[in-house]
């Protein structure tokens, strides 16, 4: 999953979760494992930046605790018995609390959109030889990590780079180089933000 995971995919899954009404709490139980896996991957993708990673880790830890409580209530409700109605009510209550945690996560995702898109792309470069390299190259071009000339060459001579990417060493070297370019782009963006703040 990690090779193809994007910021947009994470945000879409978060929105799917938030769109579920309390009456469909049981459906949330099925969506949670997917969201949980995405969040674990996102945590790994942001490790290189301590402040962002720390904030995301706090949100995810709180969210996982709420999810554990909700899933336990949901499991108890599914078991039936004399307390079925009570556990169903508890599950709906816990689901609402869980959605509050997911909403807090969404606010963070939106606020830190540029950084998180960068982090996801940076992490996906590790699997450059797998997944969809053409889509990845397009993202690199849009981030200005590769020039227009390089982009045109890649698109007009696909057989050349597709064959080269089968070589693990070449794939890893290209990923490292692209990663350095992305780091440089992020540093430039950060510097521009600091300059704007200083000028105010």
N, C-alpha and C positions, 0 to 999 in steps of 0.2 A: 504493500500500500504506500509506503513512504516515498518510493520513486516517483509516484504520480500525484502525491498529495500537494494541494495548493491552498493558499489562504482562502480563496473563494470556496473551495470544497468544505473547509472547516466552518466558514460562516454559513454556508447553505445548510449544513447539518444542524448547527445551532438554531437557525431560524425554523427548521422543520420541527425541532423539539419545542420551541416556544409557541408554535402555531397550534399545538395539540391542546384541546380543551380538557378540563378536569374529568369530564365524562369518558375521555379516552386515555386515562392514566395507564391502562394496561398496555397500550401501544408504545408508550414511552419506555416500558420495560424492554421492548424489542429494539428500540433505537439506541438505548443507552450504551450497549457494548461497542457500537460503531463510533459513537461520539467519544467514549472513553479511550478507545485506541487512537483516535485522531489527536486527542489532547496529550496523551503520552508521547506521541511522535512530535507534536509541537514543542513540548517541554525539551525534548532532546535537541530539536532544531535551534532553540534559543539559548542553549547553554553558554555560547561564546560571549553573551552579553549579560553580565550579572544583574544589573538593575531590572531589565525587562524580564529576564528569566525568574528572578525572585518574586516579582509581582504576579507573573503568570502562575508560578508554583503555589502561591498563597491562594489565588482564586480557584485553581484546580483542586487543591487539597480540601478547601471548604466545600466545593461542589461535589467531590467524591464522598465526603462524609454525609452530605444531604442525600446523595443518590443511594448510599448504603441503607440509610434509614427508610427511604421510600421503597426500595426493592424488598426489604424485609417485611414491611407492611403489606406490600402487594402479594408476596409469597404466602403470608398468613391468610390473606383474604381468599386466595385461590384454594387453600386447603379446605374451605367450607367450615362446617360445624356451627355450633350455636353462636359463635362470635363473628360469623362471616360479615354481617352488616356493620359491626363495629370496625372490623379491620378494613373493610371497603372504605368506610368514612375516613379512617386514619390514612389510608393510602392516598385518597384524594387530597387530604390536608398536606401530607408530606410531599405530594407532587407539586402543589402550589409553592411550597417552600423551595423545592428543588428548582422550579422555574425562576424563582427570584435569584438564585445563585447563577443560573444560566444567563439570565439577563445581565447580571453584573459582569459576567465573562464577556458577553457580547459588547458591552460598552467599552471594555478594555480593547477588544479586537478592533473595533471601529476607531478608537482613539489612536491606536498604535498600528494602524493599517499599513503604512509605508514600511515600517520596520519589520512587521510580521511577514509581509509579502517577500521582502528581501531575505528573511531568515528561512522561509520555506524554499525559495529558489536556491539559496546557498546550500541547503541540506540535500536537495534533489540532485545537485551536481555530482554528488557522490555516486549516484547510480546512473551516470550519463549514458552508459552503454546499454542500459535496459530502459523499458518504458517507451516514451515518445520523444526521441532526441530532437526532432524537428520543432515540436512545440516548445521544448526547452530553449532551443536556439532563438526562437522568436521572442521569448521572454527576455533572454539576454540582450537581444537587439533593442527591445523596447526599453530596457534598463540602461541602454547605451554602454553595455559592457563589451560589446563587439561593434565594429564600425559597419557602416552601410555597405562598404565594398566587401567586407568579409561575409556579411549577411547574403549579398547577392551571389557570391561564389558558392556558399553553402547550399543555397536554393537551386542554383543552376547546375551544380555538379554533385547531386545527392549520393550517387553510387560511390564516389570517392571517400566521403567521410563515413558513410555507413559501413564500408569495408574496414576502414581504419579503426572505427570504434569497437570492432570485434577483438582488437588487440587490447588486452586489459591494461598494459602499461601506457599505451597512447591515451586510452580513455581516462586513466587516473591523472596523467599529466595535464590533459586538457581541462579536466575538472578543477585541478589546482590553479591553473592559470586563470580560468574563468572566475574562480572564487576570489582570487586576488583582485581582479577587476571590480567585482561586486563590492569587496571591502573598500576599495578606493572610492567607488561611487557613493557608498554609504558615508564614508568619512567626509566627502565633499558636501553631501546634503546636510550632515550634522554641522559642519563649519558654516554653511550658509544660514542655518537656523540661528546659530550663536551670533553671527554678525547682525542678523535682523533684530534679535532681542537686544543686543548692545546698542543698536542705533535708535531704539525706541526711548 
